[in-house]
Amino acid sequence: MTVVRLTTEFWIAAYLARLRQADIPVFVTARGDPTAGAVFVKVNTLDGNAAAYHRSYDLLEDRRRWVALVQGEDREVDAALSRQRGFDPDLWVLEVEDREGRHLLDQPGLDD
């Protein structure tokens, strides 16, 4: 069986379309490698707080999943993302703005 991997750019296009369909504003704030760049999703709740999520491998469940890298004040989250870009300039940063903190990363097709 051949496993086909989606390019990062293709996954991002699908994610942006899904968010826009749910009327959740999203912006690409840093463009990375279109083929294999890592993706960080910042969720800004517009009250001075935010969280940043990234994909991590869960050994117990034997799958990749979205986990919080950092949560807290918006400026602290921005600083953490800036440090990550310093380590890896090929990564993407998407910023979701939603007062309820919706990001859809737990939805089928996006959660794995």
PyMOL commands that set and color helices and strands:
alter all, ss='L'
color gray80, all
select helices_A, chain A and resi 8-21+74-87
alter helices_A, ss='H'
color red, helices_A
select strands_A, chain A and resi 26-30+39-44+49-58+63-73+92-97
alter strands_A, ss='S'
color yellow, strands_A
deselect
rebuild
show_as cartoon
